[in-house]
């Protein structure tokens, strides 16, 4: 009976943490659908709209630096609950804002509020779940979080057309407060699982400055950072921007056809993330090999986009996009390898610092590819196919470079011998 109650409690915790990550993903990409409304109601220029969209990522990324030590020392319960309230305040300001600066401040607060949701979930997994389930849980929550992107598409467009974008974000703020209460309630009580799987949580034995020096002074951390930067930077650049124009202007697909094909990226992530996590947990002592295999296949899946041969059939693109998403999700197991490489007491710091590179890749790689494409003269209303093929080649080379760098063996002893 006690075991049944324990399983139910863990399932409830996972469900609430997943809902928070779905909410974070929704906030992250929601501006794309309501952009015409923002332009019309607030008179935003394209530059203002770009700054508004990027403000979430700027706040989110910068807060990864203090968030890790805070999760390790204060704990995910208080950090996530208070951050939810900050995000809700930002959503209220965004919903009622009547000027660019008011909605900008709202978006900054939303980004700050959502900054610990995924890493807080990861830290909770290390404290309350058996260590042999960590990578599997990471994979599943990553897959579930993809639904936040889906909700921020057609469902958000429907709500915006029926009740308006302001009321939509007002109700979203209410949901954020509700989840703040839920996570505060669900994470009550003593932590029952530590990194060895048996004893209660111990207090961090490593000081903040000492832990930072240990992390940033190790080669293996920069290997994780390079993988995280290019893995997500490439993916979000392709999914969020450049594959769409390529399919429409170069390959002649309609916007609807292009959208249908791009969905395969999300489907690949939904299936690849849990599988990669499960394999990482199954081959517990070989986490790096699992991550390295997925990263290598991720690079291989980009080869059809670089223009070596002509692809025209939608099925060909569907398969390529599925495998790009699949192996991108597969490499989420990198977090399990990072967690197991460093001492358990600073696992939150390690994972959030790796996540800093993930979000930095999203913020920097997309405009970088834009500069590459803009270097080519326009042909009519579009850039030539060579511009896109070169940018996709750069994506491939960056992933392969991170494979080579990540494959370098590390001789460092950082306090945990798992995951080698």
C-alpha positions, 0 to 999 in steps of 0.5 A: 500500500505504501509503495502504491502511494509512493508511486502515485506521489511520484507520478503526480510530481512528474505530471505537475513538473511536466505541466510547468514545462509545457507552460514554459514552452508555450510562453517561449513561442507564443509571440509568433501567433499573436504578432499581427495583433501586437502590431495592430494594437500597440503599433510595433515595428518589426524591430520592436517585435524582434526585441519583444520576442528575444526578451524572453530568451535574454532573461531566461538565459542570464538567469541560468547563471544564478539559478543553479546554485539557488536550486542546489541550496534553496531547493526546487520547491521554493524556487519554482513556486516563487518563479511561477508567481514572477511569470504570472505577474509578467503575464498580467503586465503583458495582457494589460500593457498599452505600450511597447515598454510595458509589454516588454517588461512583461515578457522579461518577467515571463522569461525570468519566471520560466527560467527554472522550470526544466532545470528545477524538474531535473533537480527534483528528479535527482532528489526524489526519483531513483537515479536509474530513472533520471535520463528516462524522466528527462526524455519524457518531460522533454517530449511532453514539453513539445506540446507547449509548442503545439498549444502555442500554434493553432489553439492559441490562434483560435483563442486569440480570434475568439476572446482576444490575445489579452484575455488569453494571457490573462487566463494563462496568468491564472493558470500559472498561479495555480501551477505555482500553488500545485508545485509548492504543495506537491514538493512538500516534505523530506526529499527521499532519494539522493544520488545514491538512491537511498538517503535523504538529501544532504546539504551541499558540501561545496561552496558556490565559488568553489563549485563554479571553479570546479565546473568551468575549470574542467574540460568535460563541462565545455564539452557539454556546453559545446554539444548543448549550444550547437544541438539546440541552436541548429534545431531551433534555427531550422525549425523556428525559421529557416526551413520554412522559407527554404521549403516555400521559396526554393522547393515550391511547397505551399505554406500549409504543406511546409507546416505539415512537413515541419510538424515531423520535427516535433514528432521526432522529438516526442519519440526520440527524447524518451527513447534516448533517455531510456537507453541512457538509463539502461546502459547506465555506465555508458551514458556518454556513448549513448549521447555520442551515438545520438549526436553523431546520427543527428549530424548525419541526418542533416546531410540531405539538406546541404544540396549534394543531391536534389530532394523534391518529394515530400516523403523525402523531406518528411523522413529527413525532418523526422530523423532530425527531430528524433536524434535532436531529442535523443541527445537530451541524454547529455544532461544525464551524463553531465549530472553524473560527471560532477558531485551530486551536491552541485547537480543543479548548478551543472545542469543549469550551466549546460542549459545556459549554452542551450539557450545561448545557442537558440539566441545566437545561432538563428541570427548568425545563419541569417547573416550567412543567407543575407550575404547572397544577393536576392533572386526575385523575392527570395535568396538563392538555394545556395544560400540555404545549402551553405547555412545547412552545411554550417549546421552540419559542420558545427554538429560534427565539430561538437561530436569530435570535441565531445568524443575527446576522453576526459581524465578528470576526477570530479567526484562522480565516476558514473556515466563514463 
